[in-house]
Amino acid sequence: MEQSIGKPISRVDGILKVTGNAIYTADQPVPGLTHAVLVVSSIAKGRIVSIETSDAERVAGVIAILTHKSGMKLAKDPTKVDSSQPADRALQLLQDDRIFYGNQPVAVAIAETLEAASEAAERVRVQYDSLTPSISLDVPGSYVPKKAGGAGDPGQSHRGDPKQAMSAGDSRMEEIYSTPFHTHSPMEPHSTIAVWDGPTKLTLYDTSQGIFGDRKRMAELLGLDPENVRVVSLFLGGGFGSKGPTWSPAVICAMAARHVRRPVKLVVRRPQMFGPVGCRSATRQTISVAASKDGKLLALTNETLSHTSTMDEFVETSTLPTRMLYSVPNNETVQRLVRSDIGTPSYTRAPGEASGTFALEVAMDELAAKLKIDPIELRLRNYAERDENKDLPWSSKSLRECYRQGAKRFGWARRPGEPRSMKDGDQLIGWGMATSVYPARRSPASARARAYPDGNFLVEAGSQDLGGGTYTIMTQIAADVLGVPVSRVTFRLGDTRYPETPVSGGSQTAASTGSAVFKTASELKKKLSRMTSADIAAQPYIEVEASTEENPDAKKFSSYSFGAQFAEVRVDRDLGQVYVSRMTGVFAAGKILNAKTARSQFMGGMVWGISMALHENTAYDPRLRRIVNNNLAEYHVPTNADVGNIDIAWVEEDDEHVSLTGSKGIGEIGITGASAAVANAIYHATGKRIRDLPITPDKLL
Amino acid sequence: MIPFRYSAPASVEDAVTMAGEPGSRFLAGGTNIIDLMKMGVEHPSHLIDITRLPIDRIEEHQGGVRLGALTRNTAVAAHRLIRERYPVLSQAILAGASPQIRNMATTGGNLLQRTRCFYFYDPSYSECNKRVPGSGCAALQGNNRIHAILGASDRCIATYPGDMAVALAALDAKVVLRGPRGERSEAMDTFYRLPGDTPNIEHDLLPGEMITAVDLPPVQATGSRYLKVRDRNSFAFALVSVAAMLNIDAAGKITQARFALGGVAPRPWRVPEAEDALRGKIPADSVFRDAADILLRGAKPYRFNGFKVELARRAVVRALASASTRA
């Protein structure tokens, strides 16, 4: 049987999607459904003085307007979070009158129709007692968190004697790099349908990237046995990390359904996405470098300031790449947090690495320019042969090959060293590059597989498909192990009735759930091999269930995906408008399971890198400190006209130290380094070094 | 959204009669009014759907072209008469919105699209004199990066956001209006009002009046160009835009110049003195820069939009230079 792994197989759910037959969360047909619309705060800090609901209650079809006065009790204080559950967030669930951020839920209107609920929500009048909010990084009281990021890295790191080394280098530089707030903007906003079966059993159709974590959080807040909570998330219209945690609107939907004793659907409106469901924190990164004149790094430090909320802690771990990407004997990093009156920041595609590689990889470009060393050559002179941060060997690292192949595909050898060397009419042309890096993680997972006498197979694992292709690669893994065509395998996911799997975050699904599916299919095959066809035919089906543990090699090896990205920009010399005319990305991310979905994943990341470099910025009002561009007309993500040719390739790897399939995960690496490659290309085109994203035309005038 | 009444009258006369009631709004492409209703900015009690009225033709008219008010943006931009005689209009339309929106948006509706000021568009901000007269202007001390540098007042610094009207202004187009008291027409240039003390009044439409057509007069131009500078290359409102037309004689001298700015003022911004300054001149960047300086005379930037003054100057120079070399 020819293997399907690595082949460009079209999505197994593609036909469902393009024919409109994929049932997304908000499309679930539920009898007797009612509709909820949130009312959110129009101030960023203070208290609710009064909520006037009588006008709203008079709207025909309204069932209830629920507020903090409605007495909806919870089994657990939603503002307290268990630090061992990094995705759990402090929630605002209509329990009191305090306002912590703009767009915080303050009421919910439930009605027979969406139209009536919308009208009722608009007719709710809230009076506030407002305090002056803060969203500045320039305030006293910043602190160093103990832990930074979902993997529990320390808030600071230190090796060697950076202070001493800084004074000794031939070449020194210190620069400040800023990245703005980003708001995840998946096509599908957060949606929930809550269906109670009596007071103790709940079915939740929820746009969740982590249905088991969602089940746990829902159960503890609502006082239910987790076994009596079923979470279903069959298809997601994007998530980007925003659907990893359980956020307030989903719990409010379940609370409302319990209160009105009817199924309730709550879809977060696009403007309401800006606040209650996470964001990528803005960062300010101070990077200091000391190097010898031949470009050997002597010291490298990164101090990152980022925001957390006043009621919770989340760290945008921008320092992590500075700790491990290059060989440098003296290294120091520290994460500092500032409490701001914002909805708690959260995981956003490559949290930490996306913003961290921007600063680090622009700093490396600056050093290369200063020393007049080719940017790739500078990186090769500081190539890390092992992880100096964890003091471990790499489980695999093909970064040299990424640089080599990327440079060849892009034509890097023809790059003139001096900026402003290439022109075409009114356009200045520049080429830049940067390194990509993202950890390869794996968590415990399990799966179930059945063989039917007719030769078909069914495989089930909790998991989630954000749109990246999980259905497809899991089908391929099972089919290849079983030695059958993919058409003989049906893979199901997105239901807590299936075996438990981790959150689809941290690029870990292929390695985690993929390993469980691999093992389960292997055990099923073994079992079948011991049976006669008569034995098999005598039963309705043969079933096995199996689990895989955390990566046993994680203590012996450091595992990362790597890559090299190259960008060409055309900048209007007078008007400052930028067009990314082409990019090349070459990645080394373990075994690539599906050439088509992998290419799309890498490309999606790279396009978000263009977005980060040029477009995305959650803009705040400087006086009221609320978000002003809370819609997709003004919150810019790239259009086709912003994205030129994207060339993608990968270096073959097979990393048995990460997963049973040899894959390392590709969900996030594409965005890392991408914004730096674009920013470095803009410098090469214009001679202007912009260290503050996004690089809009005004900054280039 | 608040419930509303919906009618689809069969004639312009019926529509105009219905529109006389307070709280009525015409519905054409719906690309802006529906959005504003969903956002809670507009609360019409009566939507009058005019999309079935027979005012959707593009035809030659008095030596120029008449665009029916219900002609779709896509159709106008693609029409042979427009591409051949008024390429600047075709370019301006294609620089706006997205193909899907242009397929819906109409000539008349596009003229009446409302500002994209953050504080106007989001009623959770209590201060907006345009939305709630007398409530204040949050943009004055707020995030005013996208706001006006010309023609604003201390009551309102919002811009007119569109592209098509900027080209129409430069083309000396006329807006044809039908109302209870019959038909009249008004120059594009004076159709929009400056905010002054009443930013809630944006144009000269009388109660019940409907835009039925836009008339394009014959144009003598040897070259034209619509240039739009924006934060992304498609589906973004202009930071600055320029509609420029030049007529250059056999001796290489400019006989007539017409140019308007978009994205910087409450209406398309034209200054006759700036255009007169080019008459008789040989095209050159320095000459264009002088004209741009006249156009931008009195520009008043706010905290975050100071860059627009220099960006507009450069955009005018580029657009005129481009118009001077184009056939």
Interface residues (C-beta under 8 A of the other chain):
Chain A: V40 S42 E115 S118 E119 E122 P271 D426 D574 L575 G576 Q577 Y579 L614 H615 A619 Y620 D621 P622 R623 L624 R626 V628 N629 N630 N631 A633 E634 H636 P638 T639 N640 A641 D642 T696 P697 D698 L701
Chain B: M1 I2 P3 M39 G40 S98 R116 F118 Y119 Y121 D122 S124 Y125 S126 A138 Q141 G142 N143 R145 V229 R230 D231 R232 N233 S234 F235 A236 F237 L239 R303 F307 E310 L311 R314 A315 V317 R318
